[in-house]
Amino acid sequence: MNVITTIQALTAAIQAEKDQKKTIGLVPTMGYLHEGHLTLAEQARKENDLVVMSIFVNPTQFGPNEDFESYPRDLPRDVAMAESAGVDIIFAPTVEEMYPQDGGIRIHAGRQAEVLCGASRPGHFDGVLQVVAKLFHLTQPIRAYFGQKDAQQLAIISTMVRDYNFPLEICAVPIVREEDGLAKSSRNVYLSETERQEAPAIQKALQLARTHFLTHGDVAAALAEARAHITTATNGKIDYIELLTYPDLTPVTANTEQVLLAAAVYIGKTRLIDNCLIEMKEGNDHA
């Protein structure tokens, strides 16, 4: 496996592979890999000749009071884990390498970024689109892999790819969970023992709300049931629990075909997100 830290070296390596007509799958990450990331890489391994994983904690998607400096980083560990999942190239640049100058041009996420995580993290998805667009140009993938856990991010990136004609396919991979239902996340390492015991209540709350919504069709009552469970089962602080159309992220109507039930909850100081997708016509859901 090749670990690359400069854009020049990456560009040369990608061109050499393209010259051999190889298909490229990209797995963008911020590192501190867990099973969810490896699932993305394994899916990319099945579907492409070459798998590129980026490991880059992107400063432009962190707000002034967020955890950029303390975000967990362990490149040697990540390299070993990525190699075990069949990754061919790791691109692990510095901030200075990715952002050597600032010409002031920005990508602005649209109305999809005004709800859910975007409502409490202004500018976050602008930063996500900025780094993802750069990675798409640098790695030239035919497919890029994102986890369904970050459902709003997935929707916004898919919209950018569609509306700006990026020549690639966005591949969504289902949420990977711990045995007790907690969605795997690099931020789970922040949880104390007590907080870790409380955290699966988020997924339980979503399942209660899903069942209520599919049975009664009442958005407000379903969300109230989820809030009540989190309030009762944890000491957490709810950032949001919402039920919106997917991928447009607009209010649910009688004609809605797919909805996203999503939550963000502070368990202690750690902000955890989780969601499930519900197919309205079939009555099926995908967690």
N, C-alpha and C positions, 0 to 999 in steps of 0.2 A: 504494500500500500504506500502511496506517495502522499506525504504531508507537505503542502505548499503554503507559503505565507505571503507571497507577493503576487500582484496582479499580472506582472510581466511573465512570471513563471507559469501561472495558471493559464494565461492566454496561449502560451506556447504548447502546453500540455493538451489543452482542449483542441487546438488546431490539429495537432498530430493525430488525435483520435478521430476527429471529423474527416481528416484526409483518408482514413481507413473505413469511412462510411459507418462508423459505430453510432448507435443510438445512445443518448445520454439521459440519465435520470438524476434529478437534483433533489436533495433532502436538505432544506435550510433549517439550521438549528442555532440556538444560543449556547449549545454545549451543556455540560453536566448531564450527560446522557442517561436516560432510563429506558425501560422496556418499550415505552411508547415510541421513542425515537428509533429504537432498533427495529420495531415493527414497520416503520416507514421505510427504513433502509432495506429490510428484507423484501418488502413489496417491490421496491425499486429494482432490487437484484433480479427478481423474477421477470421483470418486464423490459429490461434495458441491457445493452451490451456493457455500458460503463455507468458506475454509480459515483456521483460526486456528493459529498456532504460538506456543507459550510458550517463552521463553528465560529460564531462571531456574536459577542454581546453588543448589540447595536445601541449606541447611546441616543440616537435620535428618536427612539420610541419610548424612552423613559422620561417621566416628568421630573420637575425639580426636587420633589420630595419622595421620589421612588427609589428603588433599591439597586441602582446601577452599580455603585461601587461595591456593594456587598453581595451582588448576585453570584451564586456559586460557580467557581471555575476550577477545572482540573483537566488540562489538556492531555497529559500522559494517560490518564484513566480513560478519557474519551477516545483516544486513538486506539487503545487496546479493544475497547468495546465495539467501535466502528469496524475494525478489522474483522472481528468475530462475526459481524453481520454482513460481511461481503462488500464493504465499501472499498472502492478503488482509489479515490482521491479525496483527501481532506483539504479543504481550503480554510485556513485559520489565520486571517490577516489581523494586523493591528488596526486600531481606530485611525491612525495616521495614514495607513495604507489605503483604507477604504474611503477616507474623506480627506484627501491631501489639500484640497482647496474648496471654497464655498462661493459659487457664483451667484447664490441667492435664488436660484430657481427651485421651486417646490412642487411636489405632487400633493394635491389636496384631496383627501378622501371625502366622498359626498355624504348624502343623507344617511346612508347605512352606518356611518360612524357617529351619528348623533344620539344613538340609543345604547343600551347595555353597557359594555365596558367603555365605549367611546364617550358616553355622557359624563363619566367621572374621570376620564383620562384624556382631556383635550389635547389634540396633536399627536396622540399615540399612534393612530393608524396612518397618519401622514408619514411618520417615521418608518412604520412597517413597510408601506408601499415604496418608500425611497430605497430602502436596503434591498427589498425583494426585486425591484426593477433592476438595480445594479447587478444583483446575482444572476438574474435571468440573462442579461446581456453578456456577462462575463463567462458563464458556463454553457450557454446556448443549449439548454436541455430540450428534449422533445416532450418530456413529462416532468412535473414537479410535484412533490408529495407533501401534504399537510395533514395534520391530525384534526379529526372532527371535534376534539376537545376545545380548540380555539375556533368555534363555529363562526363567530362574527368575523374574525380575521380571514377565515376560509372564504366566506361570502364576499368580502371586500376585495380580496386578491383575485377571486374568480371574475368579479365585475371588471376590474382593471384589465385583466387579460382579454376578456370578451370585448370591451369597449375600445381598447387601444390595439387590438389585433396582434397581441403577442403570439408568436407561432409555436405554441406549446399547449399541452393539456394539463389541467390541474386535477390531481388525483387525491380524493379524500379517503382517509384511512380511519376506521372506527376507533373510538376511545379505548385505551388499554387501562384496565383497572386492577387495583389490589384485590385480594380475596374478599375483603369486607366491603367492596364496592367503591372505595375512594379512587377517583381518577388519578393516575400516575402523573406526577409533576415534579420538576426540579425544585420547586418551592416547598415540597413536602418535608424536606430536610429541616426546615425552620420550625416545625411543629414540636412542642414539648410532648411528653408522653400522654398527658391528660388531653391536650389538644388533638393529638393523633387519634385518640379514642372517640372524640366528638366528631371529627371531620366526616366520617361516612354518613352522618345525618343529612348532609347536603344531597347526596344521591337518593337517600330514602325519601326526602321531602319531594324531590322531583318525581319520583315514581308515584307517590301519593297524589300529586297534582295531575300527573298524566292520566291515572286511572279515573280521577274525578272528572277531568275534562272530556275524556272519551265516553264516559257514561252519561254526563249531563250537558256537556257543551257549554258550560258556564265558565268563562275565563276568570272573572273576578273571584268566584268561589274556589276555583282550583288553585289560584295563586294564594288565596288566604289560607288554604289548608297547608300549603308548602311553608308559608311564613310561620304558621303556628307550630309546625313540627320543629323547625330550626330553633325557634324561640324556646320551645320546651326542652329540646334534647341537647342544646349547646349553650355556651355563654357567648356565642358569636354575634357579630354585628352584620346584619344583612345590608349589602350594597344595593343589590337588586335581585328580584325574581320576576321574570317577564315571560310572556307567551306571545310570540310574533310570527308573522309569515316568514317562510324561509325559501329562498335566500334574500328576499327583498327587505326583510326586517321592518314590516309595516303592520298596522293593526289587523287582527284576524277578521275576516268577513265570511259570509255564508258560502262564498265560492273558493275559499282557501283550500289548496290541495295539500300543502305541507307546512307544518308549524315547528318552530323551535321553542322549546321550553328551557330556559337558561337561568342560571343563578351565579351570583358572585357573593361570597360571604367571607368576612374577616373572622378567622378562628385565631384568637390572640391577635398578633400583629401580622399574621400571614393571610394574604388575600387569595382565596381558592375559587376557581371557577369550575362549573360542570354544566352539562346540558343533555337533553335527549331530543331527537327528531321524531315527529309523529306524522305518519302518512294518513291524511283524513279519509280518503276514499276506501283504502284497504283496511283501515283500522290497525295498521301495523306501525311499529315504532322501532327506531334504531338508536341504541344508547352508545 
